[in-house]
Amino acid sequence: MSDDEADPELLELLRQTLLGPPAQRTDEVSRNTGVLRDAEYIYNNSIDVSVDMYGTKAAAASIYASMQERHYSTDAWSEHELHPKSQDGFSELAIVNFIFTMDLLNFSFWSELSEAQRYQVEYRGKRWTGYNSLVACLRRALDEGVPITTPRYWRSEDASYEVLRRVFRSATDEQIPLLDERVAILKDVAEVLHKSFGDPVEDNFGANDEQVAMIIDGKANGILVPEEAAPDAVGGGQQTVADVKNIALPPDDEPEQTTGVAPDQEEGRPSQDADTQPSIAPEAEPPLPQLQPDYSIARLIEQADRSAGKLVNLLAKHFPAFCDETRFDGKRVRLLKRAQILVADLWAAFGGTGNGEFNDINHLTMFADYRVPQMLRSIGVISYSPPLDYRISTLQPIFSGQSFEVQLRGCSIWAVELIRREILRAHPDAQQVNAVLIDFFLYDLAKEKEKVQGGLATPHHRTRSIWY
Ligand SMILES: Nc1nc2c(c(CN[C@H]3C=C[C@H](O)[C@@H]3O)cn2[C@@H]2O[C@H](COP(=O)(O)O)[C@@H](O)[C@H]2O)c(=O)[nH]1
């Protein structure tokens, strides 16, 4: 060993001193989600859902041919009219925070009402339904000056139930399903992001540089009151510059102005509504400081060391709202639908670079929702037992965690894996075809069929759930 090479034994001793002996490094998060293993277990033990081998082979051939014909790729993600993109003025941080917010709430949009009566969102002169209604709500809120994609905002008193209800307001009499659950999820997740991934300096709601310097140097008398002194103040226990300087915040019933923040400014986008900043008479207090960018989600992504599997496991570990697991035949099984689609959306939005760069993206599986299983059934890939077929075709509810539901979700994940394997068997050079791309393709195909023929041959299963 040459003089300038580090002594491996010394390195190991240093590592053990800093991190503890290997056995104690239990906080290491695995890169393996276990979802595909559990999907195969569910498939091998299912009696109400089966995967048809001929249907799978035929589907693989037609999906691959169609993908080739359309040059289908992750570019489709940014071609979606409402998905945030840099050309719309979104910074990379703004896109990261938007995708996290979107996939945190990306569940349960189905309705028993007609197209005209179901929950729908008015935005940019159009009516948006389903998943698109959620994206429209977030875009509309940002346009209206509500920083709905900033976790620090979710914790603040500005984000009252009334303000959030308005964010998700409907253009029809039907409101968004599970609104209370969505509000609770935002509040709970914001606390975890603040405690585990937040930064006290960022969380001072935008003091100026000299005040930030005082905070860092610990001379912040009156700028940031320690938690114990103001347990219930805005910002979860720390008073902000606004509180200390008693700058009156407009009452809650004017949600658009309460933060005095142009949402785009909070995340570095050029302000589109600078003229809506509250006008302050010269003798009055200066306007509310701009909400500091919120890097808590970016820090969470950084911890995953560019591993998709690790990021999915981090999401499930830190946030109950992402921990999509259940029991089947006495065994705990992981499906992790929204955690996986969040990582997939980051990968697609950034084209596999920056915050979307993952060295194991192919580890992700299909996202077990209610739309893609319906599509798989309609193209003959999966089929149902008579009791399950009757339940679905008569639009009866199937409950979260019920065996029918777990079989539908697990077998759909496994079916997409078999389609992926068949495509690679027939086209060994098609390395870019992974479960994510097949899933996105099947979802988009389902939406196209819905537009053209008013829906798919068989209905989707009715489970009202925060998991998908
Ligand atoms: N498996 C899977 N499930 C997906 C999506 C998407 C949208 N992904 C975008 C990203 C790339 C694609 O190109 C899409 O533009 C939403 N969903 C789920 O569907 C349900 C909503 O259905 P509907 O009510 O009909 O809109 C709900 O559970 C929602 O979570 C997907 O891609 N895969």
The ligand as an SDF file (V2000), in Angstrom:
LIG
                    3D

 33 36  0  0  0  0  0  0  0  0999 V2000
  -51.2000    3.8450  -12.1870 N   0  0  0  0  0  0  0  0  0  0  0  0
  -51.3510    5.1460  -12.4190 C   0  0  0  0  0  0  0  0  0  0  0  0
  -52.2940    5.8250  -11.7410 N   0  0  0  0  0  0  0  0  0  0  0  0
  -52.4110    7.1510  -11.9990 C   0  0  0  0  0  0  0  0  0  0  0  0
  -51.6230    7.8350  -12.9250 C   0  0  0  0  0  0  0  0  0  0  0  0
  -52.0490    9.1820  -12.8880 C   0  0  0  0  0  0  0  0  0  0  0  0
  -51.5470   10.3160  -13.7250 C   0  0  0  0  0  0  0  0  0  0  0  0
  -50.1380   10.2310  -13.9790 N   0  0  0  0  0  0  0  0  0  0  0  0
  -49.6250   11.1930  -14.9410 C   0  0  0  0  0  0  0  0  0  0  0  0
  -48.1620   11.0930  -15.0170 C   0  0  0  0  0  0  0  0  0  0  0  0
  -47.7670   10.4980  -16.1520 C   0  0  0  0  0  0  0  0  0  0  0  0
  -48.9130   10.1080  -16.9460 C   0  0  0  0  0  0  0  0  0  0  0  0
  -48.6960   10.4860  -18.2790 O   0  0  0  0  0  0  0  0  0  0  0  0
  -50.0840   10.8740  -16.3330 C   0  0  0  0  0  0  0  0  0  0  0  0
  -50.2300   12.0940  -17.0210 O   0  0  0  0  0  0  0  0  0  0  0  0
  -53.0630    9.2730  -11.9510 C   0  0  0  0  0  0  0  0  0  0  0  0
  -53.2560    8.0380  -11.4440 N   0  0  0  0  0  0  0  0  0  0  0  0
  -54.2430    7.5650  -10.4800 C   0  0  0  0  0  0  0  0  0  0  0  0
  -55.4260    7.2780  -11.2130 O   0  0  0  0  0  0  0  0  0  0  0  0
  -56.5710    7.6190  -10.4220 C   0  0  0  0  0  0  0  0  0  0  0  0
  -57.2310    8.8010  -11.0920 C   0  0  0  0  0  0  0  0  0  0  0  0
  -57.7680    8.3160  -12.2940 O   0  0  0  0  0  0  0  0  0  0  0  0
  -58.8240    9.2830  -13.0380 P   0  0  0  0  0  0  0  0  0  0  0  0
  -59.9500    9.4760  -12.0280 O   0  0  0  0  0  0  0  0  0  0  0  0
  -59.2010    8.5140  -14.2630 O   0  0  0  0  0  0  0  0  0  0  0  0
  -58.0880   10.5780  -13.3320 O   0  0  0  0  0  0  0  0  0  0  0  0
  -56.0290    8.0170   -9.0610 C   0  0  0  0  0  0  0  0  0  0  0  0
  -55.9020    6.8590   -8.2660 O   0  0  0  0  0  0  0  0  0  0  0  0
  -54.6450    8.5510   -9.4240 C   0  0  0  0  0  0  0  0  0  0  0  0
  -53.7500    8.4720   -8.3210 O   0  0  0  0  0  0  0  0  0  0  0  0
  -50.6270    7.1070  -13.6350 C   0  0  0  0  0  0  0  0  0  0  0  0
  -49.8780    7.6350  -14.4720 O   0  0  0  0  0  0  0  0  0  0  0  0
  -50.5480    5.7630  -13.3440 N   0  0  0  0  0  0  0  0  0  0  0  0
  1  2  1  0
  2  3  2  0
  2 33  1  0
  3  4  1  0
  4  5  2  0
  4 17  1  0
  5  6  1  0
  5 31  1  0
  6  7  1  0
  6 16  2  0
  7  8  1  0
  8  9  1  0
  9 10  1  0
  9 14  1  0
 10 11  2  0
 11 12  1  0
 12 13  1  0
 12 14  1  0
 14 15  1  0
 16 17  1  0
 17 18  1  0
 18 19  1  0
 18 29  1  0
 19 20  1  0
 20 21  1  0
 20 27  1  0
 21 22  1  0
 22 23  1  0
 23 24  2  0
 23 25  1  0
 23 26  1  0
 27 28  1  0
 27 29  1  0
 29 30  1  0
 31 32  2  0
 31 33  1  0
M  END
$$$$
